[in-house]
């Protein structure tokens, strides 16, 4: 299974061209097709690695392990071992499971650690440098996922990533641009000079060899979880922390565990939605949004029409207000999941929406829910046995904290920014939070990650997910509507222009090209504030077609690539 990535440059170029979609709002533009299996990731090389596992008889978890570690090498901005995430699994026999490998606050973290004596928040401390880093969960997550569901030998699944790191690969135009954008941050965030710093900047096709990362992955190959959380790699992480006020200790690393959590199962019309439970907010939020869409008959209106966008924004502002108030780590706070996802609650919650006028966000508070006893990546996989897996994983910002562990060759997350540094003070994505998401030792920070599986009449229908910070939730919501109600192909659903509202700040983010000037003017007359973005979301999804074939939708906003057989 040895991969020679230097020979893949020509393949990558061909694949990137093949990923491009046709125009939006057609139902004739299909993505990659497969009769038996399909995988979609953020990078062609990672997709190829996972595909080779599927072709060799591996299942979705085997392919996930191989692709995950390959992404660590070829997609350093988010594919990671220094971050964390969530996995939602549906086996062919209908069994569902969820794994929380979200990062945790170090044991010495405290609620005011990013505030000065006057109580003012210094946002840079939670976004750039060593104090921003939470205890990573990705390696533990992959290990536990494999221990429970994997079928192939662990070492053979990690080996391709080692080969790519050692022998090298050539970076894409998109990766070169992102590396160049962060050069100053790389210098500021490190006490040494990591390989990503390059005088004169990066260009598409530049070769990258990562022998230090290859060594780190070799420890993980040989010792599994312990190869990261104990021994040489753990010491390298702790030594890195000591250089600049980082908090992670050997005790933090040894104590980390990923947690199996029961997925959140809700319904939308005749479909079943299998989502991630807290500390992911995605499962709850998407359930609320879909209930609201059904209640208000949102998809009776044409896709991205004024009325559809208006209703979408009104639903989203209310759901994000609830998110800010109630969502957090269920091991530390009583999250009212049953109330927030109940039709009775949401019928009342969305009953205040006017059909012809925006509701200012300062007039929207969280509902009364009773308490109960930029950068992320996503990949979707379906194997020939009928198993489905959705995995979303992150470093938070592009390249996380920008801190690369000296001698180990990987970036650490800046996930501490996903806590509420102070109630009411927004994080890097503009999201505000309350007491439920306050910083506490060993607490998991709230997440917007939304890996989701959809079934219809008990049969697998779709695997959905995306990166994008706060826009993850709304991008998954719109993609589900696109395939279930607007009857788009998966490729068209993925490529379709997105909009986003998150309560505060009070604005609709609109992807350029989504609306024409007349629509924008009408929405502004209704009281909406409009801001434009080049890109919203980067969905990588799989749809089961009526004939049983699998369609992989790879997002054209990046280097994403789908392939099946």
N, C-alpha and C positions, 0 to 999 in steps of 0.2 A: 504494500500500500504506500510505498514511498513516493512522495510528490517531488517533482523537479520544477519549482515555481518559475525559474528563469526561462523555462520553455513555454510558460503560460502567457507571456506578454501579448503575443499575437492573438491567442485565444481570448484574452480579456478584452482586447479592442473589438473583436468580432462580437463578443457577448454583449458589450455595452451598447453597440449599435442595435443589436437584436432586442434590447430591453425597451426601446422607445415605443410609446403607444401612438395610436392614431388619435384623431380629434375626439374631444370629450362629447358625451351624451349620444354615443352610438352604441349599438349592441352587437356590432359585427367585429369589433377588435378584440380578438382573443389573446390571452397571454400564453405562456408555455403550457403544453398539454402532456399528460401522462396517463397511461392506462392503469398503472399499478401504484406508483408512488410519486411524490412531489416534495420539493424543498425550495424555499425562498429565503434568502438572507440578504444582508446589506452589501455583500461583496462576492463577485464571481468565483474567486478562489475558494472562499468558505463554502459556497454552494457546491462546488465541484468535490470538495473533501467530503461533505455530508452525503452527496449523491453516490460517491464510490462506496460508502458504508452501506447505504440502502441497497445498492446493486449486489453487494456481497452477502446479503441476507440479514443485515442488521435491522433493528427496529427503530422507531422514532427517537428513543432515548439514546441509543448508540450513535445515531446520526447527529443528535443535538450535542453530545459530548465532543465529538470530533469537530463539528462546525464551530462550537463555542470557543474552543482553544485556538482554532485557526483564525477566528475573528480577532483574538488577542494579538495576533501577529500582523494581520493585514489591515485591521480597522482599529488602530490604537486610540482613536478619539472616543470610542464607546465600546467596541468589542473588548472584553476585559477579563482579567483575573483580580483586578484591584477594586472592583465594584460589587454590585449585587443585583438581584432581580426577583422575578416570579415566574413560575411555570404552571400552566394548566394543562392537564392530560386527560384525554378520553380514550379508553381502550376499546377495542373492537367489540368486546362483550358488553359495553355500556358502562363499565366502571369508570368513575371520574375521580381525579385527585388533584391536589394543588400543593405546590411547594413554595414556601416563603424563604428565599435566601437574601432578603433585604439586609443592607448594612445596619450596624448597631452603633449607638453612641459609646465611646470608651467609658470605662468605669469612673474616670475622674472628670467626666463632663458634668456641667451644671447649667441650670436654666438661664443664668445671666452671663454666660461666658463670652458672649459677643457684645456686651454692653459696657460702657464706661461708667465712672462713678456717678454721672448725672443720669444714667439710665438710657443713654443714647446708643443706638446700634451702629457698630462699624461693620458694614456689609462685606468688606473685603476679607475680613478674618474668616468668614464662613464660606468664601468662594475661591480664594487664592492662597495657596500655601498649606503648611503642615497642620495648622489648627482646624482646617476645613474637613479633615479626613475622618470618616467613620470606619469602623472595623469591617473589612471586606467580607463578602459572603459567597462570591461566585464559585470558588473552588469547592467549598463545602457543599454548595447547592448541586453542582455537577456530580460530585462524589455520591451524595445521598440519592440523587435521582437514579444514578447508575446502579447503586447497590440494591435498590428496590425493583427496578424495571429493566435494567440493561441486560443484554444477552451475549455481547461480545467482550473479549478481554480488554480491560481498561487501558493497559499499556499500548495496545495496538491502536486504540482510538485517539490517544494523545500524541502518538508518534508523528502523524502528518504535520502537526503544528510545529513540532521540533525541527523537522526537515525544512519547512518553509523558513523558519527563523534563522536556521544555520546557513542554509544555501542561498537565501535571499529571494526577494520578489521585487517587482517594479511597481512604483506607486502610480495611482491614477491621477488624472488632472484634478478631480475633485479633492482628493486627499492632499495633493500638493498645495492647492489653494488654501485649505484649512490649516495645514501646517504653517504656511507663510503668515497667515492671519494672526497666529498665536506666538510668534517668535519672542516678542517682548515678555509675554507672560511666562514662557518657558524659562527665560533668563531670570526673571524676578522670582519665580516660584521655586527655584532650585539653588542649592549651595554648591552644586557641581554642574558641569556642562553635559546634558544628556544628548543622545545622538540626534534628536529632533531639531536641535539648534544647528543651522547651516548658514554659513556666510554666503551671501548672494542669493539665498532662497532656494526653494525646491521647484522642480519642474516635472511634468508628467513623464513617466518612463525612467525616472531616476532609480537606480538599484538601492535596495536597503537590506543589509545583513544585520542580524540581531543575535550575536553569539551569547550575550548575557541572558537574554530572554530564553534562548534555547536551553541554557543551563538550568534556569528556573523551571521551565517546563519538564526537563528531565527529572528533577526531583519530584515533581507532581506525578509524572509517569510511573516512577519507581515506588513511591510511597503514598500515592493517593492524597487524601486530605492532609495527612501529617507532613507531606512534602512541602506544604505551604504554611501551615499553622504552627509547626515546630521546626527545629533544626536550622539549617543555614538560611533559608529564605525568611523565616520568622525573625531571625537575628538581623538580617539586612533591613527588614521593615522597621524594627525597633530602633536600630542604629540611625536610620533615616529620620525617624521621628525626633530623636534626640538632637539633631542638628539645628532645629528651628521651632521649638515649643510645641511639637506634636504630642498627642496624648496617648497613642496606642502603645500598649505594653505587651510583653510575653503573656501575661495573664489574660489580657483582652483576647488575644489570638487563640489561646488554648481553650477559652471558655465559649468561643463562638459556635453556635449550632444553627443549621437551617431547620425550619419547622414545617411539618406537614400540616396543612390546613384544609378543611373541607371547602371545596369551591362554592361560590354563591350561585345558586341555580334559580333563575327567574324565567318568566315567559313574556313573549311578545307575539300577539296574535296566535297563530298555530305553531310558533317556533319556541324552542327552548334555548335560553342563553346561559352558557356556563362561563362564569367569570371568576376573578380572583377576589377573595375576601380581604378585609383590612389586615395589615396596614396599607394595602393597596386601596385607593379610593375609587379605582376604575370600575370595579364590578358593581358597586353601589350606584355610582353616578350614571353609568350606562343603563342600568335597570330603571332608574328614575326617568332618564331622558326618553327611553323607549316607551315607558308607560305614558308619559306626557304626549309623545308623538301620536300614540294610538288614541288617547283621549281627545286631542285637538284635531285629529285626522290630518296631520301635517302633510302626509304624502299624497293627499288629494290634490295638492297644489303642485305645479310643475317643479322639477328639480332646479334649485337656486333661483326660483322666482322670488319676487318681493315678499309675497305672503309667506312662503316657506322659510325664507331667511329670517323674517320678523319673528315667526313662531319659534324657530330654532333658537334665536338669541334670547327670547323671553324664557324659554325652558332652561337654557344653559345658565342664565344669570341666577335663577332660583336654586338650581342644583349646586352651583358653586358656592352660593351663600350657605347652604346646608353643609357642604364639604368643609368650609372654613370653621364652622362651629362645632361639628360633631365627630369628624373623622380623625383617627389616630391609631396608635398601636393598641390592639385589644388586650394585650397582656398588661397594659398600664392604665387604660381608661375604658369606661363602659360605653362601647359604640352601639348606638341604637339601630342596628342593621335591619331588624325586622320591621321597625316602624318606617324607616326611610324607604324601604322597598315595598311597602304595602300599598295596594291600589287605593284604599280609603284615604291614607295620608296624602298621596300624590294627587288624587282627585281634588282634594281641598287646596293643596299647595298650588296647583296650576289653574285653579278656578278663578284666580284674580287676573289672569292674562287678558288684556284687551286685544281685540283682533285688528284694531286700526291705530294703535298708539303704543309707543314704547313706555315701559315703566322705569323711571330713573332708579339706578341702583341704590341711591341713598334712601329710597323708599322701600327697598327690599331687604328684609332681615331673614335670618334662618327661621324655618318653621319650628313649631313646638313638637319636637320629637321626644317621646318619653324614654328615659334611660332603661336599659335592659339588664335581669339577673343574667438642549438644545442639544447633556446629549445622551441619548439612549439608542439602543438598537433592538430590533425585534426579528425573530425568525419563526416561520411556520413550517411544519413537517407533517406529512401523511405517509405512512409506509404501506407496503404491499399486503400487510396483515389487516389493514383497516384501522390501525391506531392513529391518533391525532395528537399533536403537541404544539402548544403556543408558548413561546418563551420571550419575555421582554427583560432586557438587562441593561445596566447603565453605569456610567461614571458621574452622572448628573450633567455638568457642563461639558463642552467639548474638551477632551483630555482631562476631565475632572479638575482636581486641584492644581493641575499642571506640574505636580511633583512626581518625578520619576525616581523609583527606588534605586539608589546608587548600587551598581553591581548586579542588580536583578533585572533591569531593563523593562519595567512595566510602570504605567501610571497608576496613581492612587486617586480615588474619588474625591469630590467635594460635596458629599451627600449630607453633611451636617447642615447645609443651607436649606434642606427640605424640612427641618424643624422650624417652629415659630421662635425666632430669636427673641421676639417680644410680641405679645398679642397685638394684632392690628398692624404690625410693620411687615410690608411685603418682602418676599424673598426675590431671588434673581429672576424668577418667572412672573413676578408681580402678584403671586398668590399670597393671601393673608391667612393667618391661622389663629387659633385660640388656645385655651388651656389644654385641650385634648391632644395637641401636638407640641406641647412645650418640651424642652430638652430635659432629659433625665438619664442617668447612667444605665447603660445596656438596653435602652429603649430603641425601638426601630422607628425611624422617621416616616411620616406619611408619604405616600407615593401616588403619582398619577398613572403609573404603568397599568396597562389594561389588556393583558393577554386574554383572548376570548375565543370560545368554541361555540358554534351554532349548530343545533340539530333541528330537523323537521320530521315529525312523525316517527321519532326514535332513530332516525338515520342521520349520519354525519352530513352537514350542509356546508360549513365553512370554518376556516381557521383564520383569525383576524388579530392584528396588532400593529403598533407603530411606535416610533420614538416621537419626541416633540414637546417635552415638558408638559405644561398644562394643556396643550392642544392635543395630547394623546387621547384624552377622553372623548373630545368632540370629533376627532378624526375617526376613531373607531365607531362612534355613534353614526356618523354620516356614511361610512363605508357599509355598515350593516343595512341602513335604509336603502343605499344604492343597489345592493344586490337583492334584497328581499322585496322591496316595494317598487323601485324604479327599474327593476329587471335589467340592470347593467351586467355586462360581463365582469369578471373579476378585474381584468386589466383596466377596463373603463372606470370601474368603481374606485380603484386605487388611484388612477390618474386624475379623476374628477377634482375640480377646484373646490377647496374647503373654506369654511368660515368658522369663526370662534368667538365666543363670549365667555368670560369667566367671572362675572359679577363686578369685581374691582380689578383694574380701573374700568369705568363704565364706557365700554367701546366694543364695537364689533371689529375684529381683525378679519380682513377679507384678502384672500389670496388673489394676486393680480390676475385679471382675466376672468374672474368668477362672475362679475356683474358689469353691466354697461352703465354709462353715465346717467341715463334716465332712471334706472333702478336705484342707483346710489342717491340721486336727488329725492326720490320718493321715500326711501328709508330715512333720510335726514329730515324730511318733512314730518315723518312719523315720530321723530324725537331720538333717533339713533345717531350715535357718533361713529364714524367710519374711519378706520385706519387700514393701510395696505401693507401686506407682507409679500415678499418674493415667493416664499414657500411655507406651507403649513402641512406638517405631518410627513411621513415617509413610510407608508403602509406596505407591508409584505404579507400577502395573504393567499389562501387557497380556497377554491370553490369546487364543490362536487356538482358536476353537470347531470342533467336528466339521464344521459346515457351511461352514467357511472364514471366517465372520465374525470380527471382532476385538472383544473385550470389554475396555474400559478400566476398571480399578479405581482409583478416586481415594479416598485415605484420608480418612475422616470426622474424623480427629483434628485436621485443619487446614482451610485454605481450598482444598485440592487439588481439581483439576477435570480430568475426562477428556472428550474429544470426538473423534468421528471422522466419516467420511462414506463 
